[in-house]
Amino acid sequence: MTTATTPRPTKTLAAEYRGRLLDVGRDVRFPADIRLFDEGGRADRFWILQSGIVSLDMRVPGHRPVETDTLGAGDLLGWSWLFPPYRWRFGAQTAGPVRALEFDAEEVRRMCAEDPAMGHAMALWAGSVATRRLQAARTRLLDLYAPYGSGSRG
């Protein structure tokens, strides 16, 4: 399951803010099958994926975690870092080797506080990602657990 509609930083964040954000990112690499974070954990960083695939999942009472989405190059991984109480709303695991730019959430929140226009742009960007991810999760859960599914299968 992939999303072609997830906003990418190059298309949704103004060049000025994108450049400032990219200046504070650091290159990281993760091997396959690494758990990056768990739902409910402290959201203290986020990533823009450069290559590889990351699966998002969520806990469902009485069931094993359900994969809700997959992310690839250009996608924002993590939006919970921007919204109190700064706890992950999903879990994430690498599906293969991943290369990404990693950002310290506290540093970026400080940048946003110092420049309210940047903060507004970041909130709109992350909020739009959050909306799409929550809709994808809703659709996936309906497909799996509703009596007649979401209807998205045709």
N, C-alpha and C positions, 0 to 999 in steps of 0.2 A: 504494500500500500504506500503510495507516494502522493505528495501534494505538489501540483504544479502551480498553485496559486499562493503559496506562502510568500509574503513580501520579502524581497531580498534587499540588503542594505544599499546596493548600488542603484536600486530603482526607487526607493522610498525615503531615503534619508538625504537631505540637502547636502551638496558637495562639501560645504563648510563644516558641517557637523560630522559627516562621514570621515573627512580627513582628520579631524581632531580625535575622533573615536579610534580610528586605525592607528594613530600615533601612539596610543597607550596599550595596544594589543601586543601580545607576545605569542610567538609561534610555538605550538605544542603538538605532540604526536601521541596517539594512543594505539595500542595493539587491539586485535580483534577480541571480542567477548569481554570487554572491561565495563564494569558498572560505573558510569560517570556520576550518577546521583540517584537517590531514591525519593519517591513521593513523601513529602512531609519533612525532608531534611532541610538544613539551612542553605538558602540560595545566596551564595557569596561570590559567585562568578557566572560568566556566560561565555558563549563561544559563537564565532561565525565559522561555519565549516568550510574548509578549503577543498578537501577531498574525502572520500569514504562515505559510509552510511551509518546513521545512528537511528535506533528504534526507540520510539517513545512508548511507554506503557503506563497503565494505571491499575491500582488495586480495585478489585470487585469483591465485595463480601461473599464468602462461600465459594469463590472460584480462584483459580490462579490468576496472576496479573494478565491483563489483556493488552496486546499491542494495539495502539491507537493510530500511529502514524510512523512514517519513516522520513528522515531528513537527509539531504545530500549537499553537495557543494553549493555555497552561496547562502544557505539557510542559517537563520538565527537559531541557536540552541539555547534555550533558557529565556524566559521573560519574567519569571517570578522574582528575580533579583530587584526589580524596579518597583514592586508593589508590596507594601507591608502586608503581612508580617514577614516577608522575605523567606518564604518556605516553598519548596518545589511543589507544584501541582501535579506533576507527572514524574515518572522515573525515566532514565535514559541509559542505554547500553549500546556499545559499538557493535556493529554487525560484521565489521572487518576493520583493517587498519584505517585510522582516521588522522587527518592533519587539520588543524584549526588554529584560528587566532583566539586567544583566551584573554578575557578582560576581568579585572578586579571590580566587583560590583560597587564596593564602597568608593573607590576612586571615580568611577563613572557617575555615581549618584552625586558626589561632591562637585564634579564638573557641571552636572545639570543644575545643581543648586546655585552655582556661581553664575550660570548663564541660563536664565529662565526660558529663553527662546529655544535653546538646545534641549533643555528639560522637556519642554512641550513637544518638540519634534521626536525625542526619544520615547516619550510616553505614547504618542500616536503610533509610532512604529511598533513598539512592543505590544501595545493594546491591540493593534490590528493582527499581529501574529497570534496573540492569546485568543482572540475571537475565532480565528480560523482553526486553531488547534482544538479548542473546546467543541466547535462544531464537528470536526473530524472525529473526536472521541464520542460525541453523542451519536453520530451516524454509525460508528463501529459497534457501539454497545447495542443500539437498536438492531443492527444486523445480526448480532449474536444472541440476544436475549429476548427481544420482543416477539410475540407470537407470529407476526407476519413480517418482521424485519422493518427496515426503514423505507423500503421501496426503491432503494438506490441500485439494486441489482437488475432492475429492468422488469 
